[in-house]
Amino acid sequence: MVVCGDDGLAHRLAAELRGVYGEQVTLVVPPNERTARPPVVGRARSASAALFDRVVSAAVGRGGTGPGPATPTASTGSGSNGADAARVLEAAEITEAVLAEAGVERAAALALVFDDDETNIRAALTARRLNPRLRLVLRVYNRRLGQHIEELLDQAAALAIGDGDGEGGTDASTTVLSDADTAAPALAATAVAGTSKVVQTEGLLLRAVERPTAGTGLCTLALLSPTGTDPESGGEQEPRLLPDDDEVRRAAGRSAVVLEQVSSAGGGESAGPGRGGVPPLASLFSRRLRWSLAGSVACVVALAVALWVLTPGLNPLRAFYYTLLDLFAIDNPAIGAPLGRQILQLLSGLVGLLMLPVLLAAVLEALGTFRTASALRKPPRGLGGHVVLLGLGKIGTRVLTRLRELNIPVVCVESDPEARGLATARRLRVPVVLGDVTQEGVLESAKIHRAYALLAVTSADTTNLEAVLYARSVRPDLRVVLRLYDDDFATAVYRTLRAAYPHALTRSRSVTHLAAPAFAGAMLGRQVLGAIAVERRVLLFAAVDVAGHPQLEGRTVRDAFRAGSWRVLALEGRTDTAPQHVLEKGDRVVVAATRRGLAELR
């Protein structure tokens, strides 16, 4: 496996492939990445950390010198099968020579996870020419461009291999993924209590939710760690993924993530409110102006009813007509009429005068609404129960779209007036506060004191942490979800905040932590449908062919379950799967699995 990238996703993906799946990996990084300590996963944490320490020491020792387009920093092997071997190349640019030195011509898969779409696409075109049978995984943020590139590279591979080639076992597929798309549903779902964590595949919709007690729903996917344990004590319980029935019974009263619904997926998700081109009528006028108009209409009706009562034999419609004539000062004086009629005419004229500024204000406000439809909206007065979203970069934009698809009210805070997510916020008519979240008064402008949750997904860990700590000082019971890159730092922050605020939900999430399993699964030919964060662990949903898996083929759905590793949820395309159903060759099942469980299924 060859992994090329310039940020934490490349390091985490390489660690995932080595530590969980036991693959041999060549990691290609820019020269300035040599001192970055990469994240590690699973039981390979200590071994991988020591290994990369040796890699970094070797790189610093030789100073990156040496001929050639790429500098091999280290090559270390341990173990009989070479599963722990790591090879790190340093290259300022991914050229044909660099890919050849990395072994792309004889590699099984190549992942291009640079932060720049153009760099990934250019390298993918070169790699496809070097090895038409290579399985390619690209990180592309632009969805439409990614679809076209995927089709182009697959077509190029088909033409290069040819239909007459008899070699089997070749998988020259191209998979385009986005870390933002992979992580956004989990981040959005975590911020909203009771909102389902959804993984969707063709003809099937999986919905997982947090419940205060285990044993509810169709099955229990995970038991959450107790919220009252002391983070400094050594006896803190970790979350238990895919527990068996005995564990669920023993964990009565413990919060859990349960599978609540397995049903056929309908058309698309319903669009959020206000997403069309024409704004709703209620958004044209402020609340105060709407109340003024309602009061004016009530006065007109009251005057018409009074005229009808005081004038015997007068038709109600004619009474209403006379009232309107009086309101609009149309000449029809009540000379010689009873005193009551004359008084009503005077009152009607007075109300008509009072209605003129109200009608003028309505016209001006409606014109102003249309004129500023392309401008950013400000949080309206009286807003409450919303989610405050900090950051409108790549991740924040996808999270915002996901929250609006779930019809969740959102207020965004962004410091960069040129951020890519501002256009999305404008299109979705979401209120935005422009300003530095660390400055006083910015969170208050976003109505943080009346917010339901705070979701901090800026690219700076310290900014996210500062915003969360300040928000908690304003609202100790506020639900907070923050994006942190470093796992150890994130764990320490999570435990400390949970201990300091035991009655408020606190979650820390890493985008690379959520996205790496999907990229690793694609490199291995697995269709990872999605990932659900369970505290600091991840539960994967994948589509697996039963054929060739002795753990699945010939077994019933109940017998194919392995506690702590995987659970068969349903047959793909079917909404009802009985526990007694025998899995046969040709079936394709949707499984929930841990990282290591998915590796064992392979």
Rosetta blueprint (number, residue, H / E / L):
1 M L
2 V E
3 V E
4 C E
5 G L
6 D L
7 D L
8 G H
9 L H
10 A H
11 H H
12 R H
13 L H
14 A H
15 A H
16 E H
17 L H
18 R H
19 G H
20 V L
21 Y L
22 G L
23 E L
24 Q L
25 V E
26 T E
27 L E
28 V E
29 V E
30 P L
31 P H
32 N H
33 E H
34 R L
35 T L
36 A L
37 R L
38 P L
39 P L
40 V L
41 V L
42 G H
43 R H
44 A H
45 R H
46 S H
47 A H
48 S H
49 A H
50 A H
51 L H
52 F H
53 D H
54 R H
55 V H
56 V H
57 S H
58 A H
59 A H
60 V H
61 G H
62 R H
63 G L
64 G L
65 T L
66 G L
67 P L
68 G L
69 P L
70 A L
71 T E
72 P E
73 T E
74 A E
75 S E
76 T E
77 G L
78 S L
79 G L
80 S L
81 N L
82 G L
83 A L
84 D L
85 A L
86 A E
87 R E
88 V E
89 L E
90 E E
91 A L
92 A L
93 E L
94 I L
95 T L
96 E H
97 A H
98 V H
99 L H
100 A H
101 E H
102 A H
103 G L
104 V H
105 E H
106 R H
107 A L
108 A L
109 A E
110 L E
111 A E
112 L E
113 V L
114 F L
115 D L
116 D L
117 D H
118 E H
119 T H
120 N H
121 I H
122 R H
123 A H
124 A H
125 L H
126 T H
127 A H
128 R H
129 R H
130 L H
131 N L
132 P L
133 R L
134 L L
135 R E
136 L E
137 V E
138 L E
139 R E
140 V L
141 Y L
142 N L
143 R H
144 R H
145 L H
146 G H
147 Q H
148 H H
149 I H
150 E H
151 E H
152 L H
153 L H
154 D H
155 Q H
156 A H
157 A H
158 A H
159 L H
160 A H
161 I H
162 G L
163 D L
164 G L
165 D L
166 G L
167 E L
168 G L
169 G L
170 T L
171 D L
172 A L
173 S L
174 T E
175 T E
176 V E
177 L E
178 S L
179 D H
180 A H
181 D H
182 T H
183 A H
184 A H
185 P H
186 A H
187 L H
188 A H
189 A H
190 T H
191 A H
192 V L
193 A L
194 G L
195 T L
196 S L
197 K E
198 V E
199 V E
200 Q E
201 T E
202 E L
203 G L
204 L E
205 L E
206 L E
207 R E
208 A E
209 V E
210 E E
211 R E
212 P L
213 T L
214 A L
215 G L
216 T L
217 G L
218 L L
219 C E
220 T E
221 L E
222 A E
223 L E
224 L L
225 S L
226 P L
227 T L
228 G L
229 T L
230 D L
231 P L
232 E L
233 S L
234 G L
235 G L
236 E L
237 Q L
238 E L
239 P L
240 R E
241 L E
242 L L
243 P L
244 D L
245 D H
246 D H
247 E H
248 V H
249 R H
250 R H
251 A L
252 A L
253 G L
254 R L
255 S L
256 A E
257 V E
258 V E
259 L E
260 E E
261 Q E
262 V E
263 S E
264 S L
265 A L
266 G L
267 G L
268 G L
269 E L
270 S L
271 A L
272 G L
273 P L
274 G L
275 R L
276 G L
277 G L
278 V L
279 P L
280 P L
281 L H
282 A H
283 S H
284 L H
285 F L
286 S L
287 R H
288 R H
289 L H
290 R H
291 W H
292 S H
293 L H
294 A H
295 G H
296 S H
297 V H
298 A H
299 C H
300 V H
301 V H
302 A H
303 L H
304 A H
305 V H
306 A H
307 L H
308 W H
309 V H
310 L H
311 T L
312 P L
313 G L
314 L L
315 N L
316 P H
317 L H
318 R H
319 A H
320 F H
321 Y H
322 Y H
323 T H
324 L H
325 L H
326 D H
327 L H
328 F L
329 A L
330 I L
331 D L
332 N L
333 P L
334 A L
335 I L
336 G L
337 A L
338 P L
339 L H
340 G H
341 R H
342 Q H
343 I H
344 L H
345 Q H
346 L H
347 L H
348 S H
349 G H
350 L H
351 V H
352 G H
353 L H
354 L H
355 M H
356 L H
357 P H
358 V H
359 L H
360 L H
361 A H
362 A H
363 V H
364 L H
365 E H
366 A H
367 L H
368 G H
369 T H
370 F H
371 R H
372 T L
373 A L
374 S L
375 A L
376 L L
377 R E
378 K L
379 P L
380 P L
381 R L
382 G L
383 L L
384 G L
385 G L
386 H L
387 V E
388 V E
389 L E
390 L E
391 G L
392 L L
393 G L
394 K H
395 I H
396 G H
397 T H
398 R H
399 V H
400 L H
401 T H
402 R H
403 L H
404 R H
405 E H
406 L L
407 N L
408 I L
409 P L
410 V E
411 V E
412 C E
413 V E
414 E E
415 S L
416 D L
417 P L
418 E L
419 A L
420 R L
421 G H
422 L H
423 A H
424 T H
425 A H
426 R H
427 R H
428 L L
429 R L
430 V L
431 P E
432 V E
433 V E
434 L E
435 G L
436 D L
437 V L
438 T L
439 Q L
440 E L
441 G L
442 V H
443 L H
444 E H
445 S H
446 A L
447 K L
448 I H
449 H H
450 R H
451 A L
452 Y L
453 A E
454 L E
455 L E
456 A E
457 V L
458 T L
459 S L
460 A L
461 D H
462 T H
463 T H
464 N H
465 L H
466 E H
467 A H
468 V H
469 L H
470 Y H
471 A H
472 R H
473 S H
474 V H
475 R L
476 P L
477 D L
478 L L
479 R E
480 V E
481 V E
482 L E
483 R E
484 L L
485 Y L
486 D L
487 D H
488 D H
489 F H
490 A H
491 T H
492 A H
493 V H
494 Y H
495 R H
496 T H
497 L H
498 R H
499 A H
500 A H
501 Y L
502 P L
503 H L
504 A L
505 L L
506 T E
507 R E
508 S E
509 R E
510 S L
511 V H
512 T H
513 H H
514 L H
515 A H
516 A H
517 P H
518 A H
519 F H
520 A H
521 G H
522 A H
523 M H
524 L L
525 G L
526 R L
527 Q E
528 V E
529 L E
530 G E
531 A E
532 I E
533 A E
534 V E
535 E L
536 R L
537 R E
538 V E
539 L E
540 L E
541 F E
542 A E
543 A E
544 V E
545 D E
546 V L
547 A L
548 G L
549 H L
550 P L
551 Q L
552 L L
553 E L
554 G L
555 R L
556 T E
557 V L
558 R L
559 D L
560 A L
561 F L
562 R E
563 A L
564 G L
565 S L
566 W E
567 R E
568 V E
569 L E
570 A E
571 L E
572 E L
573 G L
574 R L
575 T L
576 D L
577 T L
578 A L
579 P L
580 Q L
581 H L
582 V E
583 L L
584 E L
585 K L
586 G L
587 D L
588 R E
589 V E
590 V E
591 V E
592 A E
593 A E
594 T L
595 R H
596 R H
597 G H
598 L H
599 A H
600 E H
601 L H
602 R L
